[in-house]
Amino acid sequence: MSDISIMEPSGPKPKLWLEPSRIGVYAFLVITALYFLFPLYIVIITSFKDLAAIRDGNIFWPQLVYPEGTHWYDPWYRAWFEVCTGLECKGISPNFWNSVIITVPSVIVSIAVAITTGYALSNWPFKFSEGFFTILIVGSFVPYQVMLYPMVLLTKNMGIYSTLSAVVFVHTVFGLPILTLLFRNYFASLPVELFKAARVDGAGFWRILLQVFLPMSLPILTVAVILQVTGIWNDFLFGVVFAGLPNYPMTVKLNNIFTSTFGVKEYNVEMAATILTGAVPLAIYFLSGKYFVRGIAAGAVKG
Amino acid sequence: MTATAKMDKPSVSVRGLAQSYGALQVLKALDLDIADGEFIVLLGPSGCGKSTLLNCIAGLLEPTEGQVFIRGKNVTWEEPKDRGIGMVFQSYALYPQMTVERNLSFGLRVSGMPKEEIAKRVKRASEILQIEPLLARKPSQLSGGQRQRVAIGRALVRDVDVFLFDEPLSNLDAKLRAELRVEIKRLHQRLGNTMIYVTHDQIEALTLADRIAVMKGGTIQQLDDPLTIYNKPKNLYVAGFIGSPSMNFLKGKIEGSGKTATFKLGSGKVALKDYEAAVPLKPAASVLGVRPEHIRVNTEKEDGASEAFKAIVDIVEPMGSDSLVWLKVEGQQLSARVESNQHFDPGQKVDVRFRINLASVFDEASGDRL
């Protein structure tokens, strides 16, 4: 019992964060962040300049002084209310509302159908449900372009081609495979005994879905809403093919603003329109980023 | 009130029940009658079909063949809710977003029962299970034992004829398991409902059951009260599955027949005159099954015990109340349970006697009890 001695902490205190390896990590993060933030910075400051400042000034430097009678927000006002494509000079705002009218029903209908289908596939197996599910998976890998022409014919025959309804319809249909997969896998990851308990309690198909499963589905619902809102808002192809000229969504309009060769090229207005178009998905990501990651972890990747 | 006396009006009956998934047969033409108020335990290793049988009775699985009757009514094609059953699951399966009170009342609300009646029943169930202080909590705020109480309560409020338990204690730690086991037994004594209980734990089976159905490969191997199962196992499988430490199996052969038959073990012989044979004994390769507590080490001859065999002590395992001694007899290993004040050393030479009146003899080829 003589030779043991308790060892106290000794030696220099460990450095908190300025170790070489840490410096490397932070340097990498800073450089990566700059790489993505720098273009955004250019877009933002350019959108607040007038054309004279863009022509004469330094591209990296914001405009601080505005001539008499002009304002810093003038390009934004022009982008929203006045910018022209062809002969039409109503700005991008009508197309913003087109995008809203396309996105909201597409998101609601596709998720409502997919959640029901996914739930049925996972908990109420029927004779060919496995085969049906396989077809669904294969379906989610078919490139959209393959289905484009058939869909044009289909919507034409339905009498909705060149309307907002056509775009809503197409988005809903094409969203279903991946969303159904998402919901089926999520419901399959819930304990099957929960479903059994609800059945013993006498709950039927809809009651189990609405009162037992739906309140547990917040993480996956968030994922689905984000996927659909951003996907549909950012869509260009279906908008340009199915909407028809007055119904173009914001993305198509934005492209038309860029490619319009009429008159002077208004970089500041184009930048403002770009930010306005990207604002919705950006806001969604910022507001729900935490839930998005949680939802992905909660079962989106489980087979 | 014995089980057989009430069997003319069984609570649950299963006839020719079979369940298969493709080529895999999980249940094979199974028959079972459960008396009113009986506590029956389906016991077996995983994959023996016990949970499948329970799910078929509950109506959560449609059997491939066969029919299920509850209180004389054919319920084979009825929904679970119309069968008069309540079920308790291993993972508790409480609705996570609902409070305990809402969990208990969910089934009643589904059936459209008046509010006052629901409140009355929830109150009664929570009193019986002592979960009144928990009613406002969510399941995530409960301990494992509390969750399982709530799960039992969910079956209780529905005032069912038959309680089905699917390994309800397997997710709990040993101490809590023992506590809840007693509570389930008390609940059964108080309510007198028919209870069907699935487990792979033989202690749960032996302590709770009026009758145990030992299952293997989709069939019931033996259906008897716990003591019969323990003392007179029908075959080698049941004998080996029940009992811890498990029964010793000594290979040998029967010589002679009837009351004069003997079991030849190595160079020695065991007279079988004290063994109550189910069938007339005749010469054949067979297995002598003796439980560790039915082996006497270094004792005088007593009634029902065999002549002494020479044995060598291999290992001694003290277990507190008694000790387990591993021995080598005639080239075969066996374990004997001895009083802890009897001291043995490894390598020691001892005499062992088998209490033949309490032993079992099995046919080696078929594995059936003789």
Chai-1 contact restraints between the chains, C-beta under 6 A:
chainA,res_idxA,chainB,res_idxB,connection_type,confidence,min_distance_angstrom,max_distance_angstrom,comment,restraint_id
A,P191,B,S91,contact,1.0,0.0,6.0,A-B,restraint_1
A,E193,B,F89,contact,1.0,0.0,6.0,A-B,restraint_2
A,E193,B,S91,contact,1.0,0.0,6.0,A-B,restraint_3
A,E193,B,A93,contact,1.0,0.0,6.0,A-B,restraint_4
A,L194,B,A93,contact,1.0,0.0,6.0,A-B,restraint_5
A,K196,B,L60,contact,1.0,0.0,6.0,A-B,restraint_6
A,A197,B,A93,contact,1.0,0.0,6.0,A-B,restraint_7
A,R199,B,P80,contact,1.0,0.0,6.0,A-B,restraint_8
A,V200,B,P80,contact,1.0,0.0,6.0,A-B,restraint_9
A,V200,B,M87,contact,1.0,0.0,6.0,A-B,restraint_10
A,D201,B,F106,contact,1.0,0.0,6.0,A-B,restraint_11
A,D201,B,G107,contact,1.0,0.0,6.0,A-B,restraint_12
A,D201,B,V110,contact,1.0,0.0,6.0,A-B,restraint_13
A,G202,B,K81,contact,1.0,0.0,6.0,A-B,restraint_14
A,G202,B,G107,contact,1.0,0.0,6.0,A-B,restraint_15
A,G202,B,V110,contact,1.0,0.0,6.0,A-B,restraint_16
A,G202,B,S111,contact,1.0,0.0,6.0,A-B,restraint_17
A,A203,B,V110,contact,1.0,0.0,6.0,A-B,restraint_18
A,V212,B,Y95,contact,1.0,0.0,6.0,A-B,restraint_19
A,P215,B,Q97,contact,1.0,0.0,6.0,A-B,restraint_20
